[in-house]
């Protein structure tokens, strides 16, 4: 299969991490629901990479199930900061080196803390962005812990 070689893919190859590429047609505002339908997988197994910042302007990444949202109130409490807010798409692009909709936690341009919803690690396999819109990679969740400095959190809220 032909797939893009992004900074995320280069990072995984460097670490000799096995992954299964899935390329599909990107749909603006389609989100995880679209990719789950196209790939015929459960949206809960699609993991989105979200960029937030604290009230002090410190950026961070949150990995969350596709069918959930981040409770910024719970995350702020966990991090002991006043507030957590999503960054603008432009700021996310600058921090990560990826376009929003194609953000991967691997091969980030800026080193940031990465928080992952703890229940992601209960899944046998996850589908996470490979660094380009319309490109997910299937991996075992433990790969996140093997390749990234992950802090597990419980901040999921139903959409």
PyMOL commands that set and color helices and strands:
alter all, ss='L'
color gray80, all
select helices_A, chain A and resi 7-14+31-39+43-45+72-79+89-96+118-122+142-147
alter helices_A, ss='H'
color red, helices_A
select strands_A, chain A and resi 20-23+46-54+59-65+68-70+84-86+113-117+126-132+135-139+150-153+156-158
alter strands_A, ss='S'
color yellow, strands_A
deselect
rebuild
show_as cartoon
